[in-house]
């Protein structure tokens, strides 16, 4: 879980030149079961809607956006995060 949080927050910071990054954590507890919801929101370059279905593919990098030239990624962070969350039965 730590790796997933690191990947999401560092991605948000890497691609946010101006503004900021906010992480929100909440829990929904029912008897012996808890659902934890983590959201990372930023004012960064964004992901075009046409590319949203591709961002969890290994090595995929968003090709367009408001300004994708100021930061470079490897394209593995979101893919690894998705795999880790799936291994924990998350979504």
PyMOL commands that set and color helices and strands:
alter all, ss='L'
color gray80, all
select helices_A, chain A and resi 2-14+49-54+77-87
alter helices_A, ss='H'
color red, helices_A
select strands_A, chain A and resi 21-30+33-42
alter strands_A, ss='S'
color yellow, strands_A
deselect
rebuild
show_as cartoon
